[in-house]
Amino acid sequence: MFPLSDAPNPPRLPIVTYLLILVNCLVFGLVTLPQSGVRPAPGDPRVADYVNTLRESLPPGVSVQQAFGSVSGYDLTVFEHGYKPGAPQATDLFSAMFLHGGFMHLFGNMLFLWIYGDNVEYRLGRWRYLLWYLLTGVAATLFFSVLSPRSMVPMVGASGAISGVLGFYFWWFPRNVVRVLLLFFPFLVRIVQIPARIVLGMYLFIDNVLPMLVSGSSGGGVAHGAHIGGFIAGLAAAWLMGEREVKAAPKEFKAAPKDVALPAALLRNAFVAGDMPAAAKAYFAMTPHDAAGVLDAGQSIVLGEWLAEQGHAQAALAVFQRHLKSFPRGPGLAEAHVGAGLVQLQQLDQPTSAYQHFMDALQFDPRPEVEAQARAGLAAIARMQKYPARRFSG
């Protein structure tokens, strides 16, 4: 199963994703390829350490002399700058992310980064995306180290950091689809669309969890533990960010009254009087749980729609998201999803996030006017795509 592309995508170019791909390719072209064809100098001090480590990790029946006959200068670079759990170096945590074992190793990693990175970059913003790419890469390596604490075999590759990106993607874009090539030649050669969570779930469990259980954390030369650790780190970070966004008061309402007893009364009285500015201030002075005890589902939707009309996009989105958490089986679910989607699409420039809400709204048997809003939003997102819709038809 070979992934080709995903949908939907954000409208602008993912600059940081493309720069990461470029840096990895440059390292491969300027370091890996030239050094791969060069034998190490006999007096190179790294050779002795490399030989000693090689002796401990050789498979049965293979002598040091046989293995050493194929050692290249790049092998020594990997040994020096790859991350070795048995001899950890802080700088190696980062240098190892940009070294690869060969062309197919590089190609597979860059393909996954190209497919999945743009949506995550757009959702996080460029600088936060770069920061979390590096942090989840470090987390992946450290997770691998816990599983193989004494290993002196260097770990290299961007797959730990990219697995972190996949964790973000899995949590934030459950309704996306991935266009994949199913190849079981000559019996089956077909391009189909598969929900993103199924594709990424197969990557996590079939490609990593099961092989690690069978052959160990680095079985077959693949650091499955790093892939799992990076994915979990990205998943956890995405969940925590979502929780924080829902619970935090938007900046324009941070000066709301802090008296615990007062906001509930203010909120009730403001709704009775139709004073929506006062209602919004009182609402964000309360916890989401307490606010849900004051407003019913219909009033919650009214407040979110008013905030959106007034241009308070983040506040409106928070109200709709709180509604979805407070009334998970109650009325107004389709309306809350459409409201959140319209805010993300029209005011926050987050079409892929909006897509998730519009698709969710259609699952709740919405009223005709609400369904029409959801379908209009989906049509608007389709018109934004960098690639024509027929490219994702399967």
Backbone torsions as a table, in degrees:
resi	resn	phi	psi	omega
1	MET	NA	113.0	-170.0
2	PHE	-115.6	110.8	-178.3
3	PRO	-70.1	140.9	-178.8
4	LEU	-115.3	-39.1	-177.1
5	SER	-169.4	169.7	177.1
6	ASP	-130.9	168.4	178.4
7	ALA	-155.3	146.0	-3.7
8	PRO	-81.2	171.9	179.5
9	ASN	-122.7	157.3	174.1
10	PRO	-71.0	158.8	-173.2
11	PRO	-76.8	-26.2	-174.7
12	ARG	-98.0	162.6	179.8
13	LEU	-68.7	137.6	177.4
14	PRO	-83.1	86.3	-171.4
15	ILE	-59.3	-47.0	-176.9
16	VAL	-66.5	-40.2	177.2
17	THR	-59.3	-46.1	179.9
18	TYR	-65.9	-36.5	178.0
19	LEU	-67.0	-39.1	177.0
20	LEU	-63.2	-41.9	176.7
21	ILE	-61.7	-43.7	-179.8
22	LEU	-62.1	-45.5	-179.1
23	VAL	-62.3	-44.3	178.4
24	ASN	-61.6	-40.8	179.5
25	CYS	-69.1	-37.5	178.0
26	LEU	-64.8	-42.5	177.6
27	VAL	-60.9	-41.1	178.9
28	PHE	-64.0	-43.6	-177.3
29	GLY	-74.1	-33.7	-174.9
30	LEU	-96.8	-19.2	-177.8
31	VAL	-117.6	-56.5	-173.1
32	THR	-63.5	-54.1	-175.6
33	LEU	-63.5	-50.0	-179.5
34	PRO	-61.4	-40.8	-176.0
35	GLN	-79.3	-19.6	-178.6
36	SER	-67.3	-24.8	-179.1
37	GLY	-99.0	11.4	-176.2
38	VAL	-114.8	128.8	174.8
39	ARG	-78.5	142.2	179.1
40	PRO	-67.3	148.2	177.1
41	ALA	-67.2	141.1	-178.1
42	PRO	-56.7	-31.4	-177.6
43	GLY	-90.2	4.7	-179.6
44	ASP	-62.0	121.9	-176.3
45	PRO	-64.8	-18.1	179.6
46	ARG	-74.3	-19.2	-174.0
47	VAL	-62.8	-44.8	-177.3
48	ALA	-61.5	-45.5	178.7
49	ASP	-62.3	-40.9	-179.2
50	TYR	-63.4	-44.6	-179.1
51	VAL	-62.8	-42.5	-180.0
52	ASN	-62.9	-42.0	178.3
53	THR	-68.2	-40.0	-179.4
54	LEU	-61.4	-38.1	-178.0
55	ARG	-61.1	-36.3	-177.2
56	GLU	-76.4	-21.9	-174.3
57	SER	-111.0	7.2	-179.3
58	LEU	-71.8	142.4	174.5
59	PRO	-69.9	159.3	-179.6
60	PRO	-57.5	139.2	176.3
61	GLY	88.0	-3.9	180.0
62	VAL	-109.0	122.8	-178.3
63	SER	-85.5	161.3	177.4
64	VAL	-61.5	-39.1	-179.1
65	GLN	-62.8	-41.0	178.8
66	GLN	-64.1	-46.0	-178.6
67	ALA	-68.4	-40.6	-176.2
68	PHE	-67.9	-20.8	179.5
69	GLY	-64.3	-19.9	-179.2
70	SER	-108.1	8.8	-178.4
71	VAL	-71.4	137.0	179.6
72	SER	-116.4	171.3	175.6
73	GLY	-62.1	-31.4	179.1
74	TYR	-69.6	-32.9	175.4
75	ASP	-58.5	-38.9	179.1
76	LEU	-71.6	-35.4	175.9
77	THR	-63.3	-43.5	177.0
78	VAL	-62.7	-41.2	179.5
79	PHE	-64.1	-33.1	-177.8
80	GLU	-81.6	-38.8	-172.1
81	HIS	-112.5	-6.8	170.7
82	GLY	-74.1	161.2	-177.0
83	TYR	-87.6	123.8	178.9
84	LYS	-112.0	111.6	-179.0
85	PRO	-55.8	-32.5	-179.8
86	GLY	-75.4	-14.3	177.8
87	ALA	-143.4	67.8	-171.3
88	PRO	-68.5	138.6	174.1
89	GLN	-131.5	134.0	-177.3
90	ALA	-60.0	-41.0	-178.4
91	THR	-65.1	-30.8	-179.3
92	ASP	-68.3	-24.3	176.9
93	LEU	-57.4	-33.5	-177.1
94	PHE	-97.4	-41.2	-179.6
95	SER	-62.6	-35.8	-178.5
96	ALA	-62.1	-27.0	-178.5
97	MET	-66.5	-19.3	-174.2
98	PHE	-111.9	9.6	175.5
99	LEU	-108.9	142.4	-179.3
100	HIS	-132.8	155.2	-175.5
101	GLY	-79.6	-14.2	-178.6
102	GLY	174.9	178.8	-175.7
103	PHE	-63.4	-45.4	-177.6
104	MET	-65.7	-33.7	174.9
105	HIS	-61.6	-48.1	177.8
106	LEU	-62.9	-47.2	-175.5
107	PHE	-60.8	-45.7	-179.6
108	GLY	-62.4	-42.7	179.7
109	ASN	-65.4	-45.2	-177.6
110	MET	-69.2	-31.8	175.9
111	LEU	-62.7	-46.8	179.4
112	PHE	-64.6	-39.9	179.1
113	LEU	-65.2	-40.4	179.7
114	TRP	-64.8	-40.6	-177.2
115	ILE	-72.7	-47.1	-169.4
116	TYR	-100.1	-17.8	-172.8
117	GLY	-70.4	-33.3	-172.0
118	ASP	-64.4	-43.4	-179.8
119	ASN	-65.3	-39.7	-179.9
120	VAL	-69.2	-40.7	177.3
121	GLU	-60.8	-43.2	-178.6
122	TYR	-65.7	-37.2	-179.1
123	ARG	-72.1	-39.7	-177.4
124	LEU	-84.3	-30.2	-167.4
125	GLY	93.2	153.8	-168.6
126	ARG	-62.0	-48.5	-174.2
127	TRP	-72.3	-39.9	177.9
128	ARG	-66.6	-35.2	177.4
129	TYR	-62.5	-47.0	178.4
130	LEU	-61.2	-43.6	179.2
131	LEU	-60.4	-46.5	-177.8
132	TRP	-73.4	-28.1	172.9
133	TYR	-59.1	-48.1	-179.6
134	LEU	-68.7	-42.3	-177.9
135	LEU	-65.1	-43.0	179.1
136	THR	-70.5	-28.5	174.0
137	GLY	-64.7	-42.7	176.2
138	VAL	-64.1	-44.8	179.6
139	ALA	-60.3	-39.4	178.6
140	ALA	-62.0	-44.8	-179.6
141	THR	-64.9	-42.5	-179.7
142	LEU	-67.5	-35.1	176.4
143	PHE	-63.7	-42.5	176.3
144	PHE	-61.5	-38.7	-179.2
145	SER	-64.2	-36.0	178.1
146	VAL	-63.1	-35.9	-179.2
147	LEU	-77.7	-28.8	-178.9
148	SER	-133.3	66.5	-169.4
149	PRO	-66.8	-24.3	-176.0
150	ARG	-103.6	1.9	-175.9
151	SER	-65.9	135.5	174.7
152	MET	-107.0	4.9	175.8
153	VAL	-78.8	120.9	-175.4
154	PRO	-69.2	140.2	175.9
155	MET	-102.9	131.0	178.9
156	VAL	-135.7	160.6	174.7
157	GLY	123.2	155.4	-179.6
158	ALA	-88.7	1.1	-171.0
159	SER	-65.9	-28.9	177.1
160	GLY	-65.1	-46.4	178.2
161	ALA	-65.5	-40.1	-179.8
162	ILE	-67.6	-34.6	174.7
163	SER	-62.4	-34.2	173.6
164	GLY	-61.0	-42.9	175.9
165	VAL	-59.8	-41.0	179.5
166	LEU	-64.5	-34.9	176.7
167	GLY	-63.9	-44.1	174.6
168	PHE	-58.1	-46.7	-176.9
169	TYR	-61.5	-44.8	-177.8
170	PHE	-57.0	-41.3	-176.4
171	TRP	-78.0	-40.2	-171.4
172	TRP	-88.5	-24.4	-172.6
173	PHE	-127.7	57.6	-176.0
174	PRO	-66.7	-23.7	-177.1
175	ARG	-90.9	-5.5	177.5
176	ASN	-65.4	160.1	176.4
177	VAL	-122.3	154.0	178.8
178	VAL	-120.3	131.9	177.7
179	ARG	-89.1	117.6	-174.5
180	VAL	-125.8	151.5	173.5
181	LEU	-96.3	115.1	174.2
182	LEU	-88.7	118.6	-172.9
183	LEU	-128.2	109.0	171.2
184	PHE	-135.6	67.5	-171.4
185	PHE	-63.6	138.1	1.8
186	PRO	-96.9	11.3	-172.7
187	PHE	-81.7	-33.3	-175.8
188	LEU	-144.5	119.6	172.4
189	VAL	-137.9	104.5	-173.2
190	ARG	-152.9	145.3	175.5
191	ILE	-102.6	126.0	-177.8
192	VAL	-135.7	164.0	173.3
193	GLN	-101.3	132.6	-179.5
194	ILE	-130.5	138.7	176.4
195	PRO	-52.7	139.7	-174.7
196	ALA	-58.7	-38.4	-177.7
197	ARG	-66.8	-30.0	176.3
198	ILE	-70.1	-44.7	179.9
199	VAL	-61.4	-47.3	-177.6
200	LEU	-72.5	-32.2	174.9
201	GLY	-64.3	-39.1	176.3
202	MET	-66.2	-39.1	177.2
203	TYR	-59.6	-43.9	-176.6
204	LEU	-69.7	-49.9	-170.8
205	PHE	-88.7	-47.4	-176.3
206	ILE	-76.8	-40.2	-177.2
207	ASP	-84.0	-19.3	-173.4
208	ASN	-130.1	-54.3	-176.2
209	VAL	-63.1	-50.1	-178.5
210	LEU	-63.6	-47.1	177.3
211	PRO	-60.3	-36.1	179.6
212	MET	-67.2	-38.6	178.1
213	LEU	-65.4	-32.5	-177.3
214	VAL	-81.6	-44.5	-170.1
215	SER	-120.7	2.3	179.5
216	GLY	99.0	171.4	-173.0
217	SER	-64.8	-25.1	179.3
218	SER	-124.8	28.4	-179.0
219	GLY	-61.6	138.2	178.6
220	GLY	70.3	16.0	179.6
221	GLY	79.8	7.3	-179.8
222	VAL	-110.9	129.1	-179.1
223	ALA	-83.8	75.7	-178.5
224	HIS	-59.8	-36.1	179.9
225	GLY	-61.0	-36.0	178.1
226	ALA	-66.9	-40.3	178.7
227	HIS	-62.5	-44.5	-179.8
228	ILE	-65.5	-44.4	-179.7
229	GLY	-62.3	-42.4	178.1
230	GLY	-64.0	-42.8	-180.0
231	PHE	-61.9	-46.5	-179.7
232	ILE	-63.0	-39.4	179.4
233	ALA	-63.1	-44.9	178.4
234	GLY	-65.2	-41.2	178.9
235	LEU	-62.1	-46.1	-179.1
236	ALA	-65.6	-41.3	179.9
237	ALA	-64.1	-41.8	179.1
238	ALA	-63.4	-41.9	179.2
239	TRP	-64.2	-45.7	-179.0
240	LEU	-63.1	-40.7	178.4
241	MET	-63.1	-42.1	178.7
242	GLY	-62.9	-42.3	178.1
243	GLU	-62.9	-41.1	-179.4
244	ARG	-65.8	-40.5	-179.9
245	GLU	-62.9	-37.1	-178.3
246	VAL	-72.7	-40.6	-173.4
247	LYS	-82.8	-30.0	-174.7
248	ALA	-73.3	144.9	174.9
249	ALA	-78.8	133.1	175.7
250	PRO	-57.1	153.1	-172.0
251	LYS	-59.7	-32.5	-178.4
252	GLU	-73.4	-9.5	179.9
253	PHE	-119.6	14.7	-179.4
254	LYS	-70.0	-18.9	179.3
255	ALA	-90.1	15.7	-179.9
256	ALA	-65.5	155.1	-178.1
257	PRO	-58.7	143.1	-174.8
258	LYS	-105.1	-2.0	178.6
259	ASP	-64.2	128.0	-173.7
260	VAL	-64.6	-40.4	-175.7
261	ALA	-81.1	-32.0	-172.4
262	LEU	-67.7	-46.4	-174.4
263	PRO	-57.4	-38.4	-179.5
264	ALA	-60.4	-45.4	178.9
265	ALA	-65.8	-41.8	177.8
266	LEU	-60.2	-41.9	-177.6
267	LEU	-64.6	-45.6	179.0
268	ARG	-62.2	-48.7	-177.1
269	ASN	-64.7	-37.9	-179.1
270	ALA	-64.7	-39.6	178.9
271	PHE	-67.8	-39.0	178.0
272	VAL	-62.4	-39.4	-177.9
273	ALA	-84.8	-7.4	-177.4
274	GLY	72.9	21.9	-179.5
275	ASP	-91.3	85.6	-173.9
276	MET	-69.4	-35.8	175.7
277	PRO	-58.7	-43.2	178.3
278	ALA	-67.3	-36.8	178.9
279	ALA	-63.1	-41.7	-179.7
280	ALA	-64.0	-42.4	179.6
281	LYS	-63.4	-43.5	179.9
282	ALA	-67.3	-38.1	-179.1
283	TYR	-59.1	-46.1	-176.1
284	PHE	-82.7	-3.4	171.2
285	ALA	-83.8	-7.1	-177.3
286	MET	-109.4	161.3	171.8
287	THR	-72.0	155.4	177.2
288	PRO	-54.5	-39.5	-179.6
289	HIS	-64.4	-45.3	-179.1
290	ASP	-67.1	-39.0	179.2
291	ALA	-63.8	-37.0	178.9
292	ALA	-66.0	-23.0	177.4
293	GLY	-79.5	-12.6	-179.5
294	VAL	-100.7	-46.9	-179.0
295	LEU	-94.1	140.0	171.7
296	ASP	-83.6	178.4	-174.1
297	ALA	-61.7	-40.9	-179.6
298	GLY	-65.2	-41.4	178.8
299	GLN	-66.0	-35.3	177.6
300	SER	-61.2	-43.6	178.4
301	ILE	-65.0	-42.2	179.2
302	VAL	-59.2	-44.2	179.7
303	LEU	-63.6	-44.1	178.8
304	GLY	-61.9	-42.6	-179.8
305	GLU	-66.4	-37.7	178.6
306	TRP	-65.4	-44.5	179.0
307	LEU	-60.6	-39.7	178.4
308	ALA	-64.6	-42.7	179.5
309	GLU	-63.0	-31.9	-179.4
310	GLN	-84.4	-1.0	178.5
311	GLY	87.0	10.1	177.5
312	HIS	-88.4	74.3	-169.4
313	ALA	-63.4	-50.2	-178.1
314	GLN	-64.1	-38.5	178.2
315	ALA	-65.2	-43.9	179.1
316	ALA	-62.2	-44.4	179.1
317	LEU	-60.8	-41.2	178.8
318	ALA	-61.6	-41.2	179.8
319	VAL	-63.6	-45.3	-180.0
320	PHE	-64.9	-40.8	179.4
321	GLN	-67.4	-38.9	176.0
322	ARG	-63.9	-37.9	177.7
323	HIS	-58.6	-44.4	-177.9
324	LEU	-64.1	-32.3	177.6
325	LYS	-80.2	-36.6	-175.5
326	SER	-79.4	-29.7	-178.5
327	PHE	-125.7	61.2	-173.5
328	PRO	-64.8	-22.6	178.2
329	ARG	-124.3	10.7	-176.1
330	GLY	-93.7	-171.5	-179.7
331	PRO	-74.1	162.8	173.8
332	GLY	82.1	11.6	-178.4
333	LEU	-66.5	-44.9	179.1
334	ALA	-63.3	-41.9	-179.7
335	GLU	-63.5	-40.3	179.5
336	ALA	-66.4	-41.4	178.3
337	HIS	-64.0	-44.2	179.5
338	VAL	-65.7	-41.5	178.3
339	GLY	-60.0	-46.3	178.4
340	ALA	-63.1	-41.2	-180.0
341	GLY	-64.0	-41.5	179.8
342	LEU	-66.3	-38.4	177.4
343	VAL	-63.6	-45.9	-179.3
344	GLN	-66.3	-36.8	-178.4
345	LEU	-75.7	-47.8	-169.9
346	GLN	-90.8	-27.4	-173.8
347	GLN	-116.7	-31.4	-176.0
348	LEU	-105.0	-1.3	177.0
349	ASP	55.1	48.5	178.2
350	GLN	-127.4	70.5	-173.7
351	PRO	-64.4	-34.9	-178.3
352	THR	-70.2	-37.8	174.4
353	SER	-65.7	-38.9	177.5
354	ALA	-62.1	-37.4	179.5
355	TYR	-55.8	-40.7	-179.7
356	GLN	-60.2	-42.6	-177.7
357	HIS	-70.2	-42.0	179.8
358	PHE	-62.9	-41.5	178.4
359	MET	-65.7	-39.7	178.1
360	ASP	-64.8	-38.7	-178.6
361	ALA	-58.7	-36.9	-177.5
362	LEU	-69.6	-13.7	-179.7
363	GLN	-83.6	-7.6	-173.4
364	PHE	-110.3	28.1	177.7
365	ASP	47.5	60.5	-173.8
366	PRO	-70.5	158.7	172.6
367	ARG	-60.7	154.6	-174.7
368	PRO	-54.2	-40.8	-177.8
369	GLU	-70.1	-33.2	177.9
370	VAL	-71.6	-41.7	176.5
371	GLU	-61.0	-39.6	179.5
372	ALA	-63.6	-38.9	177.5
373	GLN	-64.4	-42.0	180.0
374	ALA	-64.0	-44.1	-178.0
375	ARG	-70.2	-33.7	176.0
376	ALA	-65.5	-39.7	176.9
377	GLY	-63.2	-43.1	178.1
378	LEU	-63.0	-38.5	178.2
379	ALA	-65.8	-39.1	178.4
380	ALA	-64.0	-39.8	178.7
381	ILE	-66.2	-39.6	179.1
382	ALA	-60.4	-36.7	-179.6
383	ARG	-70.5	-20.1	-179.9
384	MET	-81.9	-14.4	-169.6
385	GLN	-63.1	141.7	177.7
386	LYS	-68.2	-27.9	-179.0
387	TYR	-114.7	140.1	-179.4
388	PRO	-58.5	150.4	-176.4
389	ALA	-59.0	-32.7	-177.6
390	ARG	-63.0	-20.3	178.2
391	ARG	-67.8	-17.6	-178.0
392	PHE	-112.5	18.8	-174.6
393	SER	-79.5	-17.5	176.9
394	GLY	77.6	NA	NA
